[in-house]
Amino acid sequence: MPDTDHLATTAQQHTPNDSSQKDYFSVRNGVRFAGVHLIIDCYDAQRLDDIDFIEQTLIRCISASNATLINIHLHHFHPNGVSGVAVLAESHISVHTWPESNYAAFDVFMCGNTQPEACIEIMQEAFKPSRLTVNEHLRGAGL
């Protein structure tokens, strides 16, 4: 089976967040930062070679996070594995899967009035990992 590229330019798009917020920076505990970057690792996960399922899961994450989808580009490797990115007005969600090891790595980076943490529950439900770890980094902290 040849490698296939999967491009979704017609996926449901959301209205932009508060347009009066020009720089999309956030403040937490008095610290100004550019955005929240979540590094999510899924171990002993399922459906990691199903490109359509992965795309639909990313779209669910984007909707639940109140982010704005620009487009999604996913690539299916031969014999297995999926890598790709959902480009957002507020940054991105990337995915890399190793189905032969039941492992997936996700980066969720969002700025502005979004809720990137909403992706965690959706990924837990969708991929059913036996273990899911999350590391959070505030990008540009102190700007």
C-alpha positions in Angstrom: 0.0 0.0 0.0 1.6 3.4 -1.0 1.9 6.2 1.5 -1.1 8.5 1.4 -1.4 12.2 2.3 -4.6 13.2 3.9 -5.5 16.9 3.7 -8.7 18.2 5.2 -9.3 21.7 4.1 -13.1 21.5 4.5 -13.1 20.5 8.1 -15.5 22.4 10.4 -14.0 25.8 11.1 -14.8 27.9 14.1 -15.3 31.6 14.5 -12.2 33.4 15.8 -12.0 34.2 19.5 -12.4 37.8 20.8 -11.0 39.9 18.0 -10.4 42.9 20.3 -7.6 40.9 21.9 -4.8 41.8 19.5 -1.8 39.9 20.8 -3.6 36.7 22.1 -1.3 36.7 25.2 -2.7 35.3 28.4 -2.1 35.9 32.1 -2.0 33.3 34.8 -1.2 34.0 38.5 0.0 37.4 37.4 2.4 36.0 34.8 1.9 37.1 31.1 2.7 34.4 28.6 2.3 33.6 24.9 0.5 30.3 25.2 0.1 26.9 26.8 2.1 24.0 25.4 1.0 20.6 26.4 3.2 17.5 25.7 0.9 14.5 25.8 2.2 10.9 25.7 -0.2 8.0 25.2 1.1 4.5 26.2 -0.6 1.2 25.3 -3.0 3.2 23.1 -5.5 2.1 20.5 -6.5 3.1 16.9 -3.1 4.8 16.2 -3.0 3.7 12.6 -6.6 4.9 11.7 -5.9 8.2 10.0 -9.6 9.1 9.7 -10.2 8.4 13.4 -7.2 10.5 14.3 -8.5 13.4 12.1 -11.9 13.3 13.7 -10.3 13.2 17.2 -8.2 16.3 16.4 -11.3 18.1 15.2 -13.1 17.2 18.4 -10.1 18.5 20.4 -10.2 21.8 18.4 -13.9 22.3 19.0 -13.7 21.5 22.7 -10.7 23.9 23.1 -12.5 26.8 21.4 -9.7 27.0 18.9 -9.9 28.1 15.2 -9.0 25.4 12.6 -7.1 26.6 9.6 -6.4 23.1 8.1 -5.3 19.6 8.9 -2.6 17.7 7.1 -2.0 14.0 8.1 0.4 11.5 6.5 0.0 7.7 6.7 3.3 5.8 6.7 3.8 2.4 5.2 3.4 -0.1 6.8 2.0 1.9 9.7 2.0 5.1 11.6 0.5 8.6 11.3 2.1 12.0 11.6 0.6 15.4 11.0 -0.5 18.7 12.2 -3.7 20.7 12.7 -2.8 24.3 12.0 -4.8 26.7 14.2 -5.2 30.4 14.3 -4.0 30.0 17.9 -1.0 27.7 17.0 -1.2 23.9 16.4 -1.8 20.3 17.5 0.7 17.8 16.2 0.6 14.0 16.3 3.1 11.2 15.7 2.1 7.6 16.2 4.0 4.3 16.5 1.2 1.7 16.3 3.7 -1.2 16.5 4.6 0.1 20.0 1.0 1.3 20.9 2.5 4.8 21.5 1.4 8.3 20.4 3.0 11.7 21.0 0.8 14.9 20.8 1.9 18.5 21.1 -1.0 20.9 21.9 0.1 24.5 21.7 -2.6 27.2 21.9 -2.7 30.9 22.7 -5.5 33.3 23.3 -8.9 32.5 24.8 -8.6 28.7 24.3 -8.8 25.7 26.6 -6.0 23.3 25.4 -6.5 21.1 28.5 -9.9 20.0 27.0 -7.8 17.8 24.6 -6.6 15.6 27.4 -10.0 14.0 28.2 -10.9 13.6 24.5 -7.6 11.8 23.8 -8.0 9.6 26.8 -11.5 8.6 25.7 -10.5 8.2 22.0 -7.2 6.3 22.2 -7.9 4.5 25.5 -4.2 4.5 26.7 -3.4 2.6 29.8 -1.2 5.6 30.8 -1.4 9.2 29.6 1.2 11.7 30.7 0.9 15.5 30.4 3.7 18.1 30.7 2.7 21.7 30.6 5.0 24.6 29.6 3.9 28.3 29.5 5.6 29.6 26.3 7.1 33.0 26.6 6.4 33.3 30.3 7.1 36.7 31.7 6.7 38.6 28.4 
